[in-house]
């Protein structure tokens, strides 16, 4: 057998707000659990890729040695809607993109709830 050394699993979850509205069958959160994560070596690449000031991520990830994992919480049904407009009449020019993340406060509440559930579940099994 061979592996990419990066297996992952996903779970779809409904927030409290969706359960109250009776829409628990249409989850608004997704958790992705990956058997790998960024460590001190990978942080250098992340700094370049995401234009983060050099050394910040390296300082953050310095304590991470081995056997790390990550759980990513994704908002599957955001209420916030962004805008895409043409900058000029020239089709070769880049468009104006404004994603307007968290324009609707409910989106942030749902993500915070999702991350709280992840943290709570991790404490139950003493993962960290």
LUMSEMAR-652395 format. One record per residue: chain; residue number from 1; x, y, z of N, C-alpha, C, O in turn. Coordinates in nm, 4 decimals, decimal comma, padded with zeros to 6 digits. Example, Ala and Ser with C-alpha at 12.3 -4.5 7.8 and 13.67 -1.06 7.14 Angstrom:
BEGIN
+------+-----+----------+----------+----------+----------+----------+----------+----------+----------+----------+----------+----------+----------+
| unit | pos |     n_px |     n_py |     n_pz |    ca_px |    ca_py |    ca_pz |     c_px |     c_py |     c_pz |     o_px |     o_py |     o_pz |
+------+-----+----------+----------+----------+----------+----------+----------+----------+----------+----------+----------+----------+----------+
|    A |   1 |  01,3190 | -00,5690 |  00,7800 |  01,2300 | -00,4500 |  00,7800 |  01,3200 | -00,3300 |  00,7800 |  01,4236 | -00,3319 |  00,8465 |
|    A |   2 |  01,2850 | -00,2250 |  00,7080 |  01,3670 | -00,1060 |  00,7140 |  01,2900 |  00,0030 |  00,7870 |  01,3409 |  00,1138 |  00,8039 |
+------+-----+----------+----------+----------+----------+----------+----------+----------+----------+----------+----------+----------+----------+
# end
This chain:
BEGIN
+------+-----+----------+----------+----------+----------+----------+----------+----------+----------+----------+----------+----------+----------+
| unit | pos |     n_px |     n_py |     n_pz |    ca_px |    ca_py |    ca_pz |     c_px |     c_py |     c_pz |     o_px |     o_py |     o_pz |
+------+-----+----------+----------+----------+----------+----------+----------+----------+----------+----------+----------+----------+----------+
|    A |   1 |  00,0830 | -00,1186 |  00,0000 |  00,0000 |  00,0000 |  00,0000 |  00,0872 |  00,1245 |  00,0000 |  00,1993 |  00,1247 |  00,0507 |
|    A |   2 |  00,0333 |  00,2283 | -00,0573 |  00,1028 |  00,3569 | -00,0542 |  00,0090 |  00,4623 |  00,0020 | -00,1125 |  00,4432 |  00,0076 |
|    A |   3 |  00,0658 |  00,5706 |  00,0422 | -00,0139 |  00,6784 |  00,0999 |  00,0461 |  00,8124 |  00,0627 |  00,1649 |  00,8214 |  00,0319 |
|    A |   4 | -00,0336 |  00,9140 |  00,0654 |  00,0150 |  01,0500 |  00,0418 |  00,0669 |  01,1109 |  00,1712 |  00,1165 |  01,2235 |  00,1720 |
|    A |   5 |  00,0554 |  01,0368 |  00,2799 |  00,0963 |  01,0813 |  00,4137 |  00,0065 |  01,1922 |  00,4653 |  00,0428 |  01,2626 |  00,5595 |
|    A |   6 | -00,1088 |  01,2084 |  00,4056 | -00,2017 |  01,3104 |  00,4517 | -00,3445 |  01,2612 |  00,4321 | -00,4129 |  01,3014 |  00,3380 |
|    A |   7 | -00,3880 |  01,1749 |  00,5210 | -00,5261 |  01,1289 |  00,5153 | -00,6144 |  01,2273 |  00,5896 | -00,5685 |  01,2986 |  00,6788 |
|    A |   8 | -00,7401 |  01,2305 |  00,5524 | -00,8330 |  01,3217 |  00,6186 | -00,9720 |  01,2591 |  00,6203 | -01,0030 |  01,1705 |  00,5407 |
|    A |   9 | -01,0538 |  01,3063 |  00,7114 | -01,1929 |  01,2648 |  00,7184 | -01,2773 |  01,3892 |  00,7403 | -01,2285 |  01,4897 |  00,7919 |
|    A |  10 | -01,4014 |  01,3829 |  00,7019 | -01,4888 |  01,4986 |  00,7169 | -01,6175 |  01,4583 |  00,7861 | -01,6624 |  01,3442 |  00,7763 |
|    A |  11 | -01,6754 |  01,5534 |  00,8555 | -01,8032 |  01,5319 |  00,9222 | -01,8882 |  01,6569 |  00,9021 | -01,8396 |  01,7692 |  00,9157 |
|    A |  12 | -02,0143 |  01,6362 |  00,8698 | -02,1069 |  01,7471 |  00,8549 | -02,1872 |  01,7605 |  00,9831 | -02,2362 |  01,6611 |  01,0367 |
|    A |  13 | -02,2009 |  01,8838 |  01,0327 | -02,2612 |  01,9095 |  01,1628 | -02,3608 |  02,0250 |  01,1503 | -02,3387 |  02,1193 |  01,0744 |
|    A |  14 | -02,4695 |  02,0163 |  01,2251 | -02,5652 |  02,1265 |  01,2305 | -02,5426 |  02,2078 |  01,3573 | -02,5244 |  02,1522 |  01,4656 |
|    A |  15 | -02,5441 |  02,3383 |  01,3427 | -02,5306 |  02,4253 |  01,4587 | -02,6625 |  02,4298 |  01,5347 | -02,7658 |  02,3840 |  01,4857 |
|    A |  16 | -02,6571 |  02,4852 |  01,6538 | -02,7766 |  02,4977 |  01,7366 | -02,8855 |  02,5768 |  01,6643 | -03,0032 |  02,5410 |  01,6693 |
|    A |  17 | -02,8455 |  02,6840 |  01,5975 | -02,9421 |  02,7682 |  01,5276 | -03,0185 |  02,6926 |  01,4208 | -03,1386 |  02,7137 |  01,4045 |
|    A |  18 | -02,9513 |  02,6050 |  01,3480 | -03,0180 |  02,5279 |  01,2434 | -03,1085 |  02,4219 |  01,3044 | -03,2146 |  02,3920 |  01,2497 |
|    A |  19 | -03,0674 |  02,3647 |  01,4178 | -03,1528 |  02,2667 |  01,4853 | -03,2820 |  02,3305 |  01,5326 | -03,3889 |  02,2702 |  01,5227 |
|    A |  20 | -03,2725 |  02,4535 |  01,5844 | -03,3908 |  02,5244 |  01,6341 | -03,4867 |  02,5527 |  01,5188 | -03,6085 |  02,5446 |  01,5352 |
|    A |  21 | -03,4313 |  02,5860 |  01,4021 | -03,5150 |  02,6175 |  01,2870 | -03,5719 |  02,4911 |  01,2213 | -03,6523 |  02,5008 |  01,1286 |
|    A |  22 | -03,5308 |  02,3724 |  01,2687 | -03,5797 |  02,2484 |  01,2109 | -03,5061 |  02,2075 |  01,0852 | -03,5579 |  02,1285 |  01,0062 |
|    A |  23 | -03,3872 |  02,2593 |  01,0654 | -03,3100 |  02,2282 |  00,9456 | -03,1875 |  02,1432 |  00,9776 | -03,0851 |  02,1539 |  00,9101 |
|    A |  24 | -03,1974 |  02,0592 |  01,0801 | -03,0818 |  01,9784 |  01,1201 | -03,0390 |  01,8789 |  01,0130 | -02,9272 |  01,8277 |  01,0178 |
|    A |  25 | -03,1266 |  01,8506 |  00,9160 | -03,0909 |  01,7591 |  00,8078 | -03,0089 |  01,8284 |  00,6988 | -02,9656 |  01,7648 |  00,6027 |
|    A |  26 | -02,9882 |  01,9586 |  00,7147 | -02,9113 |  02,0366 |  00,6174 | -02,7994 |  02,1075 |  00,6937 | -02,8120 |  02,2255 |  00,7265 |
|    A |  27 | -02,6895 |  02,0362 |  00,7222 | -02,5827 |  02,0895 |  00,8077 | -02,5228 |  02,2198 |  00,7564 | -02,5124 |  02,2418 |  00,6357 |
|    A |  28 | -02,4841 |  02,3045 |  00,8490 | -02,4238 |  02,4323 |  00,8127 | -02,2760 |  02,4403 |  00,8502 | -02,2118 |  02,5429 |  00,8280 |
|    A |  29 | -02,2223 |  02,3333 |  00,9065 | -02,0802 |  02,3268 |  00,9409 | -02,0188 |  02,1990 |  00,8849 | -02,0859 |  02,0972 |  00,8678 |
|    A |  30 | -01,8900 |  02,2079 |  00,8571 | -01,8160 |  02,0887 |  00,8170 | -01,6856 |  02,0877 |  00,8950 | -01,6161 |  02,1890 |  00,9038 |
|    A |  31 | -01,6537 |  01,9729 |  00,9509 | -01,5250 |  01,9555 |  01,0181 | -01,4385 |  01,8654 |  00,9322 | -01,4839 |  01,7614 |  00,8845 |
|    A |  32 | -01,3147 |  01,9052 |  00,9128 | -01,2187 |  01,8206 |  00,8430 | -01,1070 |  01,7898 |  00,9409 | -01,0417 |  01,8803 |  00,9930 |
|    A |  33 | -01,0857 |  01,6620 |  00,9652 | -00,9783 |  01,6163 |  01,0537 | -00,8672 |  01,5607 |  00,9662 | -00,8889 |  01,4663 |  00,8902 |
|    A |  34 | -00,7506 |  01,6178 |  00,9764 | -00,6362 |  01,5752 |  00,8976 | -00,5291 |  01,5201 |  00,9891 | -00,5035 |  01,5744 |  01,0966 |
|    A |  35 | -00,4676 |  01,4130 |  00,9463 | -00,3644 |  01,3477 |  01,0263 | -00,2328 |  01,4226 |  01,0219 | -00,1348 |  01,3782 |  01,0818 |
|    A |  36 | -00,2284 |  01,5334 |  00,9536 | -00,1063 |  01,6136 |  00,9511 | -00,1430 |  01,7596 |  00,9700 | -00,2593 |  01,7979 |  00,9578 |
|    A |  37 | -00,0444 |  01,8390 |  00,9993 | -00,0679 |  01,9802 |  01,0236 |  00,0591 |  02,0569 |  00,9921 |  00,1615 |  01,9983 |  00,9570 |
|    A |  38 |  00,0517 |  02,1879 |  01,0049 |  00,1698 |  02,2701 |  00,9844 |  00,2590 |  02,2587 |  01,1066 |  00,2110 |  02,2617 |  01,2200 |
|    A |  39 |  00,3875 |  02,2458 |  01,0836 |  00,4837 |  02,2454 |  01,1933 |  00,5874 |  02,3541 |  01,1651 |  00,5687 |  02,4357 |  01,0748 |
|    A |  40 |  00,6939 |  02,3557 |  01,2401 |  00,7941 |  02,4612 |  01,2277 |  00,8540 |  02,4656 |  01,0876 |  00,8824 |  02,5741 |  01,0369 |
|    A |  41 |  00,8738 |  02,3506 |  01,0239 |  00,9312 |  02,3483 |  00,8896 |  00,8327 |  02,4021 |  00,7865 |  00,8698 |  02,4817 |  00,7002 |
|    A |  42 |  00,7078 |  02,3587 |  00,7955 |  00,6077 |  02,4022 |  00,6998 |  00,5652 |  02,5465 |  00,7167 |  00,5107 |  02,6068 |  00,6242 |
|    A |  43 |  00,5896 |  02,6021 |  00,8340 |  00,5454 |  02,7394 |  00,8597 |  00,6163 |  02,8395 |  00,7686 |  00,5593 |  02,9432 |  00,7345 |
|    A |  44 |  00,7386 |  02,8097 |  00,7294 |  00,8120 |  02,9005 |  00,6404 |  00,7395 |  02,9116 |  00,5058 |  00,7272 |  03,0207 |  00,4500 |
|    A |  45 |  00,6924 |  02,7989 |  00,4548 |  00,6195 |  02,8008 |  00,3283 |  00,4863 |  02,8738 |  00,3418 |  00,4457 |  02,9471 |  00,2517 |
|    A |  46 |  00,4183 |  02,8533 |  00,4549 |  00,2912 |  02,9218 |  00,4784 |  00,3119 |  03,0728 |  00,4845 |  00,2298 |  03,1488 |  00,4329 |
|    A |  47 |  00,4203 |  03,1165 |  00,5467 |  00,4471 |  03,2604 |  00,5563 |  00,4624 |  03,3212 |  00,4171 |  00,4097 |  03,4289 |  00,3893 |
|    A |  48 |  00,5346 |  03,2515 |  00,3304 |  00,5517 |  03,3019 |  00,1935 |  00,4192 |  03,2973 |  00,1174 |  00,3827 |  03,3935 |  00,0499 |
|    A |  49 |  00,3476 |  03,1855 |  00,1284 |  00,2249 |  03,1658 |  00,0509 |  00,1149 |  03,2647 |  00,0900 |  00,0393 |  03,3110 |  00,0045 |
|    A |  50 |  00,1062 |  03,2968 |  00,2192 | -00,0028 |  03,3821 |  00,2664 |  00,0428 |  03,5219 |  00,3056 | -00,0307 |  03,5964 |  00,3703 |
|    A |  51 |  00,1653 |  03,5569 |  00,2657 |  00,2186 |  03,6905 |  00,2877 |  00,2116 |  03,7326 |  00,4346 |  00,1674 |  03,8427 |  00,4673 |
|    A |  52 |  00,2562 |  03,6428 |  00,5218 |  00,2605 |  03,6697 |  00,6653 |  00,4025 |  03,7151 |  00,6998 |  00,4997 |  03,6621 |  00,6461 |
|    A |  53 |  00,4139 |  03,8115 |  00,7878 |  00,5444 |  03,8641 |  00,8277 |  00,6366 |  03,7491 |  00,8693 |  00,5981 |  03,6627 |  00,9480 |
|    A |  54 |  00,7571 |  03,7495 |  00,8160 |  00,8527 |  03,6417 |  00,8408 |  00,8798 |  03,6251 |  00,9904 |  00,9083 |  03,7219 |  01,0610 |
|    A |  55 |  00,8705 |  03,5014 |  01,0368 |  00,9012 |  03,4676 |  01,1749 |  00,7796 |  03,4518 |  01,2650 |  00,7881 |  03,3880 |  01,3699 |
|    A |  56 |  00,6662 |  03,5093 |  01,2250 |  00,5478 |  03,5025 |  01,3115 |  00,4979 |  03,3594 |  01,3247 |  00,4786 |  03,3109 |  01,4362 |
|    A |  57 |  00,4767 |  03,2910 |  01,2126 |  00,4279 |  03,1541 |  01,2197 |  00,5336 |  03,0604 |  01,2777 |  00,5004 |  02,9648 |  01,3477 |
|    A |  58 |  00,6598 |  03,0877 |  01,2490 |  00,7659 |  03,0035 |  01,3040 |  00,7640 |  03,0098 |  01,4563 |  00,7834 |  02,9081 |  01,5229 |
|    A |  59 |  00,7409 |  03,1274 |  01,5112 |  00,7319 |  03,1415 |  01,6567 |  00,6109 |  03,0646 |  01,7098 |  00,6194 |  02,9970 |  01,8123 |
|    A |  60 |  00,4976 |  03,0757 |  01,6384 |  00,3745 |  03,0098 |  01,6815 |  00,3877 |  02,8577 |  01,6781 |  00,3411 |  02,7888 |  01,7689 |
|    A |  61 |  00,4517 |  02,8054 |  01,5727 |  00,4609 |  02,6608 |  01,5565 |  00,5863 |  02,5988 |  01,6198 |  00,6046 |  02,4774 |  01,6114 |
|    A |  62 |  00,6716 |  02,6781 |  01,6819 |  00,7942 |  02,6251 |  01,7424 |  00,7685 |  02,5115 |  01,8416 |  00,8442 |  02,4144 |  01,8402 |
|    A |  63 |  00,6659 |  02,5179 |  01,9278 |  00,6435 |  02,4095 |  02,0231 |  00,5919 |  02,2804 |  01,9586 |  00,5972 |  02,1745 |  02,0212 |
|    A |  64 |  00,5422 |  02,2873 |  01,8346 |  00,4868 |  02,1688 |  01,7686 |  00,6017 |  02,0827 |  01,7177 |  00,6809 |  02,1261 |  01,6341 |
|    A |  65 |  00,6096 |  01,9626 |  01,7681 |  00,7195 |  01,8741 |  01,7277 |  00,6706 |  01,7679 |  01,6297 |  00,6938 |  01,7794 |  01,5093 |
|    A |  66 |  00,6043 |  01,6667 |  01,6792 |  00,5600 |  01,5555 |  01,5959 |  00,4189 |  01,5166 |  01,6369 |  00,3648 |  01,5669 |  01,7354 |
|    A |  67 |  00,3608 |  01,4265 |  01,5597 |  00,2284 |  01,3715 |  01,5880 |  00,1236 |  01,4808 |  01,6039 |  00,0454 |  01,4802 |  01,6990 |
|    A |  68 |  00,1232 |  01,5704 |  01,5137 |  00,0231 |  01,6753 |  01,5195 | -00,0909 |  01,6437 |  01,4232 | -00,0772 |  01,5595 |  01,3344 |
|    A |  69 | -00,2013 |  01,7109 |  01,4417 | -00,3172 |  01,6969 |  01,3550 | -00,3878 |  01,8313 |  01,3520 | -00,3560 |  01,9219 |  01,4290 |
|    A |  70 | -00,4816 |  01,8422 |  01,2639 | -00,5589 |  01,9663 |  01,2609 | -00,7053 |  01,9351 |  01,2358 | -00,7392 |  01,8396 |  01,1661 |
|    A |  71 | -00,7907 |  02,0171 |  01,2937 | -00,9336 |  02,0097 |  01,2687 | -00,9744 |  02,1467 |  01,2152 | -00,9584 |  02,2491 |  01,2817 |
|    A |  72 | -01,0266 |  02,1453 |  01,0953 | -01,0671 |  02,2691 |  01,0296 | -01,2191 |  02,2785 |  01,0338 | -01,2882 |  02,1837 |  00,9965 |
|    A |  73 | -01,2707 |  02,3904 |  01,0781 | -01,4151 |  02,4144 |  01,0790 | -01,4500 |  02,5034 |  00,9598 | -01,3938 |  02,6115 |  00,9427 |
|    A |  74 | -01,5429 |  02,4561 |  00,8786 | -01,5826 |  02,5288 |  00,7581 | -01,7306 |  02,5647 |  00,7676 | -01,8131 |  02,4811 |  00,8046 |
|    A |  75 | -01,7628 |  02,6862 |  00,7350 | -01,9013 |  02,7314 |  00,7302 | -01,9589 |  02,6901 |  00,5949 | -01,9207 |  02,7453 |  00,4917 |
|    A |  76 | -02,0499 |  02,5943 |  00,5952 | -02,1030 |  02,5388 |  00,4708 | -02,2170 |  02,6206 |  00,4102 | -02,2404 |  02,6153 |  00,2895 |
|    A |  77 | -02,2869 |  02,6954 |  00,4934 | -02,4015 |  02,7728 |  00,4452 | -02,3934 |  02,9166 |  00,4966 | -02,4761 |  02,9581 |  00,5778 |
|    A |  78 | -02,2949 |  02,9923 |  00,4499 | -02,2825 |  03,1299 |  00,4991 | -02,3992 |  03,2160 |  00,4545 | -02,4553 |  03,1969 |  00,3466 |
|    A |  79 | -02,4341 |  03,3101 |  00,5386 | -02,5382 |  03,4075 |  00,5033 | -02,4762 |  03,5285 |  00,4333 | -02,5426 |  03,5963 |  00,3549 |
|    A |  80 | -02,3495 |  03,5548 |  00,4620 | -02,2809 |  03,6680 |  00,3996 | -02,2585 |  03,6383 |  00,2512 | -02,2266 |  03,5259 |  00,2127 |
|    A |  81 | -02,2761 |  03,7412 |  00,1700 | -02,2585 |  03,7273 |  00,0254 | -02,1631 |  03,8362 | -00,0219 | -02,1781 |  03,9530 |  00,0141 |
|    A |  82 | -02,0655 |  03,7976 | -00,1021 | -01,9679 |  03,8924 | -00,1523 | -02,0090 |  03,9548 | -00,2841 | -02,1187 |  03,9314 | -00,3348 |
|    A |  83 | -01,9178 |  04,0353 | -00,3387 | -01,9428 |  04,1037 | -00,4650 | -01,8263 |  04,0815 | -00,5605 | -01,7102 |  04,0786 | -00,5198 |
|    A |  84 | -01,8590 |  04,0663 | -00,6856 | -01,7610 |  04,0556 | -00,7930 | -01,8026 |  04,1563 | -00,8997 | -01,9098 |  04,1437 | -00,9588 |
|    A |  85 | -01,7182 |  04,2559 | -00,9242 | -01,7502 |  04,3582 | -01,0238 | -01,6317 |  04,3766 | -01,1173 | -01,5178 |  04,3460 | -01,0822 |
|    A |  86 | -01,6598 |  04,4264 | -01,2352 | -01,5532 |  04,4546 | -01,3314 | -01,4828 |  04,5834 | -01,2917 | -01,5470 |  04,6826 | -01,2571 |
|    A |  87 | -01,3499 |  04,5809 | -01,2972 | -01,2725 |  04,7001 | -01,2629 | -01,2712 |  04,7982 | -01,3799 | -01,2794 |  04,9195 | -01,3608 |
|    A |  88 | -01,2609 |  04,7441 | -01,5008 | -01,2587 |  04,8266 | -01,6224 | -01,3317 |  04,7504 | -01,7330 | -01,3812 |  04,6397 | -01,7119 |
|    A |  89 | -01,3372 |  04,8110 | -01,8495 | -01,3981 |  04,7437 | -01,9652 | -01,3024 |  04,6436 | -02,0291 | -01,3436 |  04,5619 | -02,1114 |
|    A |  90 | -01,1760 |  04,6498 | -01,9918 | -01,0751 |  04,5607 | -02,0494 | -01,0875 |  04,4222 | -01,9860 | -01,0687 |  04,4095 | -01,8650 |
|    A |  91 | -01,1185 |  04,3186 | -02,0632 | -01,1353 |  04,1843 | -02,0067 | -01,0063 |  04,1240 | -01,9500 | -01,0104 |  04,0239 | -01,8784 |
|    A |  92 | -00,8931 |  04,1849 | -01,9820 | -00,7659 |  04,1347 | -01,9297 | -00,7355 |  04,1879 | -01,7903 | -00,6489 |  04,1341 | -01,7213 |
|    A |  93 | -00,8051 |  04,2924 | -01,7484 | -00,7844 |  04,3494 | -01,6144 | -00,8511 |  04,2613 | -01,5093 | -00,9559 |  04,2015 | -01,5336 |
|    A |  94 | -00,7891 |  04,2544 | -01,3935 | -00,8450 |  04,1764 | -01,2831 | -00,9733 |  04,2409 | -01,2328 | -00,9834 |  04,3635 | -01,2277 |
|    A |  95 | -01,0714 |  04,1591 | -01,1957 | -01,1965 |  04,2154 | -01,1425 | -01,1789 |  04,2609 | -00,9975 | -01,0801 |  04,2269 | -00,9325 |
|    A |  96 | -01,2745 |  04,3371 | -00,9483 | -01,2778 |  04,3736 | -00,8066 | -01,3524 |  04,2631 | -00,7319 | -01,4659 |  04,2297 | -00,7659 |
|    A |  97 | -01,2884 |  04,2077 | -00,6317 | -01,3489 |  04,1002 | -00,5526 | -01,3559 |  04,1444 | -00,4077 | -01,2542 |  04,1771 | -00,3465 |
|    A |  98 | -01,4753 |  04,1452 | -00,3542 | -01,4955 |  04,1754 | -00,2127 | -01,5752 |  04,0601 | -00,1524 | -01,6973 |  04,0560 | -00,1676 |
|    A |  99 | -01,5085 |  03,9655 | -00,0838 | -01,5788 |  03,8478 | -00,0324 | -01,6769 |  03,8797 |  00,0804 | -01,7681 |  03,8014 |  00,1067 |
|    A | 100 | -01,6594 |  03,9921 |  00,1459 | -01,7460 |  04,0362 |  00,2565 | -01,7680 |  03,9252 |  00,3600 | -01,8801 |  03,8992 |  00,4037 |
|    A | 101 | -01,6570 |  03,8609 |  00,3975 | -01,6650 |  03,7590 |  00,5017 | -01,7265 |  03,8180 |  00,6279 | -01,6938 |  03,9303 |  00,6662 |
|    A | 102 | -01,8142 |  03,7440 |  00,6919 | -01,8745 |  03,7806 |  00,8204 | -01,9527 |  03,9117 |  00,8167 | -01,9691 |  03,9767 |  00,9199 |
|    A | 103 | -02,0003 |  03,9502 |  00,7009 | -02,0878 |  04,0681 |  00,6923 | -02,2127 |  04,0439 |  00,7769 | -02,2631 |  04,1352 |  00,8424 |
|    A | 104 | -02,2618 |  03,9204 |  00,7748 | -02,3727 |  03,8797 |  00,8604 | -02,3128 |  03,8189 |  00,9871 | -02,2416 |  03,7188 |  00,9791 |
|    A | 105 | -02,3400 |  03,8769 |  01,1030 | -02,2809 |  03,8328 |  01,2302 | -02,3124 |  03,6867 |  01,2621 | -02,2375 |  03,6214 |  01,3347 |
|    A | 106 | -02,4213 |  03,6362 |  01,2090 | -02,4601 |  03,4972 |  01,2361 | -02,3509 |  03,4002 |  01,1893 | -02,3287 |  03,2973 |  01,2530 |
|    A | 107 | -02,2832 |  03,4319 |  01,0793 | -02,1766 |  03,3448 |  01,0289 | -02,0670 |  03,3248 |  01,1333 | -02,0205 |  03,2128 |  01,1543 |
|    A | 108 | -02,0261 |  03,4326 |  01,1982 | -01,9221 |  03,4224 |  01,3015 | -01,9728 |  03,3426 |  01,4201 | -01,8981 |  03,2622 |  01,4761 |
|    A | 109 | -02,0978 |  03,3625 |  01,4600 | -02,1539 |  03,2872 |  01,5728 | -02,1524 |  03,1378 |  01,5448 | -02,1202 |  03,0583 |  01,6331 |
|    A | 110 | -02,1870 |  03,0992 |  01,4224 | -02,1889 |  02,9573 |  01,3863 | -02,0473 |  02,8995 |  01,3883 | -02,0270 |  02,7886 |  01,4377 |
|    A | 111 | -01,9499 |  02,9727 |  01,3356 | -01,8112 |  02,9234 |  01,3374 | -01,7571 |  02,9114 |  01,4791 | -01,6889 |  02,8142 |  01,5114 |
|    A | 112 | -01,7869 |  03,0090 |  01,5635 | -01,7427 |  03,0016 |  01,7036 | -01,8052 |  02,8804 |  01,7713 | -01,7374 |  02,8088 |  01,8449 |
|    A | 113 | -01,9337 |  02,8567 |  01,7472 | -01,9991 |  02,7389 |  01,8049 | -01,9335 |  02,6108 |  01,7548 | -01,9104 |  02,5183 |  01,8327 |
|    A | 114 | -01,9037 |  02,6051 |  01,6261 | -01,8387 |  02,4862 |  01,5706 | -01,7028 |  02,4609 |  01,6315 | -01,6697 |  02,3472 |  01,6649 |
|    A | 115 | -01,6228 |  02,5665 |  01,6466 | -01,4908 |  02,5500 |  01,7084 | -01,5023 |  02,5141 |  01,8558 | -01,4198 |  02,4390 |  01,9078 |
|    A | 116 | -01,6032 |  02,5667 |  01,9234 | -01,6243 |  02,5309 |  02,0646 | -01,6557 |  02,3825 |  02,0785 | -01,6082 |  02,3168 |  02,1712 |
|    A | 117 | -01,7361 |  02,3295 |  01,9859 | -01,7676 |  02,1865 |  01,9891 | -01,6428 |  02,1019 |  01,9645 | -01,6236 |  01,9987 |  02,0287 |
|    A | 118 | -01,5589 |  02,1457 |  01,8721 | -01,4335 |  02,0738 |  01,8456 | -01,3480 |  02,0718 |  01,9717 | -01,2990 |  01,9662 |  02,0118 |
|    A | 119 | -01,3297 |  02,1876 |  02,0344 | -01,2477 |  02,1959 |  02,1550 | -01,3046 |  02,1086 |  02,2654 | -01,2303 |  02,0364 |  02,3320 |
|    A | 120 | -01,4353 |  02,1142 |  02,2856 | -01,5002 |  02,0337 |  02,3885 | -01,4781 |  01,8843 |  02,3631 | -01,4458 |  01,8098 |  02,4556 |
|    A | 121 | -01,4953 |  01,8407 |  02,2385 | -01,4753 |  01,6994 |  02,2064 | -01,3308 |  01,6559 |  02,2247 | -01,3046 |  01,5432 |  02,2667 |
|    A | 122 | -01,2372 |  01,7443 |  02,1934 | -01,0961 |  01,7115 |  02,2130 | -01,0635 |  01,6962 |  02,3619 | -00,9823 |  01,6114 |  02,3988 |
|    A | 123 | -01,1259 |  01,7772 |  02,4470 | -01,1001 |  01,7669 |  02,5902 | -01,1608 |  01,6378 |  02,6471 | -01,1101 |  01,5829 |  02,7449 |
|    A | 124 | -01,2692 |  01,5900 |  02,5854 | -01,3321 |  01,4655 |  02,6341 | -01,2405 |  01,3447 |  02,6180 | -01,2403 |  01,2541 |  02,7013 |
|    A | 125 | -01,1623 |  01,3445 |  02,5095 | -01,0754 |  01,2300 |  02,4826 | -00,9284 |  01,2599 |  02,5123 | -00,8404 |  01,1801 |  02,4801 |
|    A | 126 | -00,9028 |  01,3745 |  02,5734 | -00,7677 |  01,4136 |  02,6133 | -00,6693 |  01,4073 |  02,4963 | -00,5616 |  01,3489 |  02,5076 |
|    A | 127 | -00,7076 |  01,4677 |  02,3847 | -00,6226 |  01,4672 |  02,2658 | -00,5045 |  01,5598 |  02,2804 | -00,3939 |  01,5259 |  02,2384 |
|    A | 128 | -00,5254 |  01,6758 |  02,3389 | -00,4173 |  01,7733 |  02,3394 | -00,3436 |  01,7730 |  02,4703 | -00,2489 |  01,8496 |  02,4880 |
+------+-----+----------+----------+----------+----------+----------+----------+----------+----------+----------+----------+----------+----------+
# end
